[in-house]
Amino acid sequence: MPITSRRHFLAGLAGAGVALPTFSERAVAQLFRAETVAGARSAAELAGDEEYWSHIQRAFDTDRTMINLNNGGISPTPSHVLEQMIRDLRFTNELPVEHNWRILEPRMESTRRELAKEFGCDTEEMAITRNASEALEIAILGLDLARGDEVLITNQNYGRMITTWEQRVRREGIVLNQISFPVPLTDPKVFLRTLEAAITPRTKVIELTHITNLTGQILPIREVMRIARPRGIEVIVDGAHAFAHFPFTRDELDCDYYGTSLHKWMHAPIGAGFLYVRKEKIAKLWPMMAAAKERDDNIRKFEEIGTHPQANFNAVSVAITFHRGIGAERKIARLRYLRDRWAKALLAESPRVKVLTELGPDKAGAICMFGVEGIEPGKLGSWLLANYKIVNTPIVHPEFSGIRITPSIYTTIDELDTFVGAVTKAIKVGVA
């Protein structure tokens, strides 16, 4: 959103105040104060402005007795988004059969519309799901494949998706091929050459991550589509960590299937995600739970999950408004600023520190993996948690290992500096 448009948008919210039932007065005030601080400065200029980001941080009621550097798992939601969900849960409970189904469920169309705007697709291509895993399993299990058909993935795909493909191998006799790529991936062309070399005449599907959950590497999805589409190969993109993390649209990716979670970088409540399916692909993709034949072409057939609370889905609209109030360019500039602050500080501290994520401006975002020679990631991770209350993610992959660190927009500089100081101490005195 351009600066002038964002300023008018926030001014309108501030003027409406509590008359807006889905946006608390406090949240509006924090965004408005932040915008006043921002002025006409660029996203890059604001990335290190602690006064600006302090207002954004105040929109979150987080437990500051611990330092959460695993926002790639689940991120907190801003307080006003949580309040919206709780309000709808209470409303539902007053008369569930009427309020949940007949009042709140139709309102989900607003969430669908706003998500479609953010992703840059048609509203009738956007299915609301509970998370990325559900979205991607719909796509993985919904494509017709014959015995002997080949599926190509990477060995850095998310574990649950690999498990889903392996079940199809056992059940249907398809063939699953996995490729490896360097960590860090300094040249995306290496990945593309490896992928193309692994394609055979029997390759029917490629499934890969937009940004890996391990090292945070952003993969070249559009270039993969240019390889796959002329060959008639379906491409499923796992965007669990990408959407609302850094700016992009459907057309920039040119993909046909995309699944993501919204409780990571969109800061929506736990239990919300989406599945995008290009319109002409909807009819041939089977839903996980049966839908009437009359819905073959309807994106809503993928939302057949039985009775469920509507409050989580409807609160996504409030999270989107908060996201727009900050701006996608500002968000990723801040996240990369935080990443570079801790990663470069540790690299400068000791040659034993190895960063397994490419730190270029377009190669990764907030997710970054590091290791310290001579200290096992699991032991270092446990030591950081036990002694400094730093939540982190040790990862051991067959080809590499380290600790994944993932700050978010509510993370403070003091918290990151505490983390750097703790790792520096571990390097000097050990973790025994």
C-alpha positions in Angstrom: 0.0 0.0 0.0 1.5 3.4 -1.0 2.4 5.8 1.9 -0.4 8.3 1.1 -3.0 5.5 0.8 -1.9 3.9 4.1 -2.1 7.3 5.8 -5.6 7.9 4.7 -6.6 4.4 5.5 -5.3 4.7 9.1 -6.7 8.2 9.5 -10.1 6.8 8.6 -9.8 4.0 11.1 -8.7 6.4 13.8 -11.6 8.6 13.1 -14.0 5.7 13.3 -12.6 4.6 16.7 -14.7 2.1 18.6 -17.5 2.3 16.0 -15.5 -0.3 14.1 -16.4 -3.6 15.9 -13.6 -5.6 14.3 -10.7 -3.3 15.1 -10.0 -2.2 18.6 -9.3 1.5 19.4 -6.0 0.5 21.0 -4.8 -1.2 17.8 -5.8 1.7 15.6 -4.0 4.0 17.9 -0.7 2.0 17.8 -0.8 1.9 14.0 -1.7 5.6 13.7 1.2 6.5 16.1 3.6 4.3 14.1 2.5 6.0 10.9 3.1 9.4 12.4 6.6 8.3 13.2 7.2 6.9 9.8 6.4 10.0 7.8 7.5 9.7 4.2 10.5 7.5 4.9 11.1 4.3 2.9 10.8 0.8 4.2 14.6 0.5 4.3 14.9 3.7 6.3 12.3 2.5 8.8 13.8 -1.0 9.3 16.0 0.1 12.2 13.8 2.8 13.7 13.0 1.5 17.1 10.5 4.2 17.9 8.3 3.1 14.9 8.5 -0.6 15.7 7.9 0.0 19.4 4.3 1.0 18.5 3.9 -2.2 16.5 5.3 -4.3 19.4 2.7 -2.8 21.8 -0.1 -4.3 19.7 1.0 -7.8 21.0 0.5 -9.1 24.5 3.4 -11.5 24.6 5.1 -13.3 27.4 8.4 -11.3 27.8 9.7 -13.6 30.5 10.8 -15.8 27.5 12.4 -14.8 24.2 10.5 -16.4 21.4 12.8 -17.0 18.4 10.6 -19.7 16.9 8.0 -17.6 15.2 8.3 -19.8 12.2 6.3 -22.4 14.2 3.4 -20.4 15.4 3.4 -16.6 15.9 1.3 -14.7 18.5 -1.6 -12.8 17.1 -2.1 -9.1 17.9 -4.3 -8.6 20.9 -7.2 -7.0 18.9 -7.3 -10.0 16.5 -7.5 -12.4 19.5 -10.3 -10.3 21.0 -12.2 -10.5 17.7 -12.0 -14.3 17.7 -13.0 -14.5 21.4 -16.0 -12.2 20.8 -17.2 -14.5 18.0 -16.7 -17.6 20.1 -18.8 -16.1 22.9 -21.4 -15.1 20.3 -21.4 -18.6 18.8 -21.9 -20.2 22.2 -25.1 -18.2 22.9 -26.9 -20.1 20.2 -24.5 -22.2 18.1 -26.8 -23.6 15.6 -28.0 -20.2 14.6 -25.0 -17.9 15.3 -22.2 -20.2 14.0 -23.9 -21.5 10.8 -26.3 -18.8 9.8 -24.6 -15.6 10.9 -20.9 -16.1 11.2 -20.3 -18.7 8.4 -21.6 -16.4 5.6 -19.2 -13.7 6.9 -16.2 -15.9 5.9 -16.8 -14.6 2.3 -15.2 -11.3 3.5 -12.1 -13.3 4.6 -12.1 -15.1 1.2 -12.3 -11.8 -0.7 -9.5 -10.1 1.3 -7.2 -13.1 1.1 -7.8 -13.2 -2.7 -6.8 -9.5 -2.9 -3.6 -10.1 -1.0 -2.6 -13.1 -3.1 -3.7 -11.6 -6.4 -6.2 -14.2 -7.5 -9.9 -14.5 -8.2 -12.2 -14.9 -5.1 -13.5 -18.1 -6.6 -9.9 -19.6 -6.5 -9.5 -19.1 -2.7 -10.4 -21.9 -0.2 -10.1 -21.3 3.5 -8.5 -24.1 5.4 -7.2 -24.7 8.9 -3.5 -24.7 8.1 -0.9 -25.3 5.4 -0.8 -29.0 6.1 -4.6 -29.4 5.4 -4.3 -27.2 2.3 -1.4 -29.1 0.9 -2.8 -32.6 1.7 -5.9 -31.6 -0.2 -3.7 -30.9 -3.2 -1.4 -33.9 -2.7 -4.1 -36.4 -2.2 -6.6 -34.9 -4.6 -4.6 -35.3 -7.8 -5.3 -38.5 -9.8 -2.1 -40.6 -10.3 -1.5 -44.1 -11.7 0.8 -46.8 -10.5 4.3 -45.9 -11.8 3.7 -42.2 -12.1 6.5 -40.2 -10.6 6.5 -37.3 -8.1 9.5 -35.1 -7.7 10.2 -33.3 -4.4 13.2 -32.1 -2.5 14.6 -33.6 0.7 14.0 -30.3 2.4 10.3 -30.4 1.9 8.2 -30.2 5.1 8.1 -33.6 6.8 4.3 -34.0 6.8 4.2 -33.5 3.1 6.9 -36.1 2.5 5.0 -38.5 4.7 1.8 -37.9 2.7 3.6 -38.7 -0.5 5.1 -41.8 1.0 1.6 -43.0 2.0 0.6 -42.7 -1.7 3.7 -44.7 -2.6 2.6 -47.5 -0.2 -1.0 -47.4 -1.1 -1.0 -46.7 -4.9 2.4 -47.7 -6.2 3.5 -44.2 -7.4 7.2 -43.4 -7.4 8.6 -40.7 -5.2 11.9 -39.1 -6.2 13.8 -36.6 -3.9 16.5 -34.2 -4.9 19.1 -32.4 -2.8 20.4 -28.9 -3.1 23.2 -27.0 -1.4 22.9 -25.2 1.9 23.2 -22.3 1.7 21.9 -22.0 -1.9 24.0 -19.2 -3.3 22.9 -19.7 -6.9 19.3 -20.6 -7.6 20.4 -21.9 -11.1 22.1 -24.8 -9.3 18.7 -25.8 -7.9 16.9 -25.4 -11.2 19.5 -27.5 -13.1 19.3 -30.3 -10.5 15.5 -30.2 -10.6 15.3 -30.3 -14.4 17.8 -33.2 -14.6 15.6 -35.3 -12.3 12.5 -34.9 -14.5 11.6 -38.0 -16.5 8.8 -38.8 -19.0 6.8 -40.2 -16.1 7.1 -37.2 -13.8 3.5 -36.0 -13.2 3.9 -33.7 -10.1 6.5 -31.5 -8.5 5.9 -30.4 -4.9 8.2 -28.0 -3.2 8.4 -25.2 -0.7 8.3 -21.5 -1.5 10.6 -20.9 1.4 12.1 -23.8 3.3 11.1 -24.3 6.9 14.7 -25.4 7.7 17.0 -22.7 6.6 14.6 -20.1 5.2 15.9 -20.4 1.6 13.5 -18.9 -0.9 13.2 -21.1 -4.0 12.6 -19.8 -7.6 9.0 -20.8 -8.1 8.3 -18.9 -11.3 11.4 -20.5 -12.9 10.2 -24.0 -11.8 6.8 -23.3 -13.5 8.6 -22.4 -16.7 10.3 -25.8 -16.6 7.2 -27.8 -15.5 4.2 -26.3 -17.4 5.4 -27.0 -21.0 5.9 -30.7 -19.9 2.4 -30.9 -18.5 3.7 -31.4 -14.9 1.5 -30.2 -12.0 3.4 -28.0 -9.4 2.2 -27.8 -5.8 3.7 -25.0 -3.8 4.1 -25.2 0.0 3.9 -21.5 1.0 3.5 -22.2 4.8 6.3 -19.7 5.6 6.0 -17.3 2.7 2.6 -15.6 2.6 2.6 -12.3 4.5 6.3 -12.9 5.2 7.5 -11.0 2.1 5.5 -9.4 -0.7 4.6 -11.4 -3.8 1.5 -12.2 -5.8 0.1 -15.2 -7.6 1.1 -13.8 -11.0 4.7 -13.3 -9.9 4.8 -17.0 -9.1 2.5 -18.1 -11.9 1.6 -21.2 -9.9 -1.6 -23.4 -10.0 -1.7 -24.7 -6.5 -0.6 -22.9 -3.3 -1.2 -23.8 0.3 -0.2 -21.7 3.4 -0.8 -21.1 7.1 -2.0 -17.7 8.4 -0.9 -18.2 12.0 2.7 -17.6 11.1 3.4 -14.3 9.3 -0.1 -13.0 8.8 -0.5 -13.2 12.6 -4.0 -14.7 12.4 -5.3 -17.0 15.2 -4.2 -20.6 15.3 -6.2 -22.7 12.9 -6.4 -20.7 9.7 -4.8 -21.1 6.3 -5.8 -21.2 2.6 -5.5 -23.3 -0.5 -5.4 -21.5 -3.9 -6.3 -23.5 -6.9 -6.3 -22.0 -10.4 -9.9 -21.9 -11.6 -9.5 -24.3 -14.5 -7.8 -26.9 -12.2 -10.6 -27.0 -9.5 -12.8 -29.5 -11.2 -10.2 -32.2 -11.5 -8.8 -31.9 -7.9 -10.7 -34.1 -5.4 -11.5 -32.7 -2.0 -10.4 -34.7 1.1 -14.0 -34.8 2.4 -16.6 -35.7 -0.1 -18.6 -32.9 -1.8 -21.7 -33.1 -4.0 -21.0 -33.4 -7.7 -22.8 -30.1 -8.2 -19.8 -28.5 -6.5 -17.1 -30.0 -8.7 -16.2 -26.5 -10.0 -16.7 -24.7 -6.7 -13.7 -23.8 -4.7 -15.8 -24.3 -1.5 -15.8 -28.0 -2.0 -12.3 -28.0 -0.3 -13.9 -26.5 2.8 -16.0 -29.6 3.5 -14.6 -30.4 7.0 -17.8 -30.9 9.1 -18.8 -28.8 12.0 -16.1 -26.4 13.1 -15.8 -23.0 14.8 -16.1 -20.0 12.4 -14.4 -17.5 14.7 -10.9 -18.4 13.7 -11.6 -17.8 10.0 -13.5 -14.6 10.5 -10.7 -13.1 12.6 -8.3 -13.4 9.6 -9.9 -10.3 8.1 -8.8 -8.3 11.1 -5.3 -9.7 10.9 -5.1 -8.7 7.2 -6.1 -5.2 8.1 -3.3 -5.0 10.6 -0.9 -6.4 8.1 -1.9 -3.7 5.6 -1.6 -1.0 8.2 2.1 -1.9 8.5 2.8 -2.7 4.9 4.4 -5.8 3.4 7.6 -3.9 2.3 8.1 -2.5 5.8 7.5 -5.9 7.4 10.1 -7.7 5.3 12.6 -4.9 5.6 12.3 -5.1 9.4 12.5 -8.9 9.5 15.7 -8.9 7.4 17.1 -6.1 9.6 16.6 -8.3 12.7 18.0 -11.3 11.0 21.1 -9.5 9.9 21.6 -7.9 13.3 22.0 -11.2 15.1 23.6 -13.3 12.2 26.3 -10.8 11.3 27.1 -10.2 15.0 27.7 -13.9 15.6 29.7 -14.2 12.4 31.9 -11.3 13.6 32.2 -12.9 17.0 33.9 -16.2 16.0 35.0 -18.1 12.9 33.4 -21.2 14.5 30.0 -19.7 13.7 28.5 -20.9 10.4 25.3 -19.3 8.9 23.5 -21.8 6.7 21.2 -19.3 5.1 22.0 -17.0 2.3 21.8 -13.4 3.7 21.1 -11.6 0.4 18.2 -9.2 0.2 16.1 -11.6 -1.9 17.3 -15.0 -0.9 15.7 -15.3 2.5 13.6 -13.5 5.1 13.4 -13.8 8.9 14.2 -17.5 9.0 17.9 -18.2 9.4 19.9 -21.2 10.5 23.3 -21.1 12.2 25.7 -23.5 13.9 28.7 -23.4 16.1 31.6 -25.8 15.3 32.2 -28.1 18.2 28.7 -27.6 19.9 25.8 -29.9 19.0 22.7 -27.9 18.0 20.5 -29.9 20.4 22.8 -29.2 23.3 23.2 -25.5 22.5 19.4 -25.1 22.0 18.6 -26.8 25.3 21.3 -24.6 27.1 19.8 -21.4 25.6 16.3 -22.4 26.8 17.4 -23.5 30.2 19.7 -20.6 31.0 18.3 -17.7 29.1 14.7 -18.8 28.4 15.3 -18.4 24.6 12.9 -20.4 22.5 14.8 -21.8 19.5 14.6 -24.7 17.0 17.5 -27.1 16.7 17.3 -29.0 13.4 19.3 -32.1 12.4 18.9 -32.9 8.7 20.9 -35.8 7.0 23.0 -33.2 5.1 23.3 -30.4 7.6 22.4 -29.3 11.1 22.0 -26.1 13.1 19.6 -24.0 15.1 16.8 -22.1 13.3 16.2 -18.6 14.6 13.1 -16.8 13.7 12.3 -13.3 15.2 9.1 -11.5 14.3 7.9 -7.9 14.1 7.2 -7.8 17.9 10.8 -9.0 18.7 12.8 -6.3 20.4 16.5 -5.4 19.8 17.2 -6.1 23.5 15.9 -9.7 23.0 18.1 -10.3 20.0 21.2 -8.8 21.8 20.5 -11.1 24.7 20.5 -14.0 22.3 23.8 -12.9 20.7 25.4 -12.5 24.2 24.2 -15.9 25.2 25.6 -17.7 22.1 28.9 -15.7 22.5 29.2 -17.0 26.1 28.5 -20.6 24.9 31.3 -20.2 22.3 33.7 -19.0 25.0 32.9 -21.3 27.9 30.9 -24.2 26.4 27.5 -25.5 27.3 28.4 -28.4 29.6 
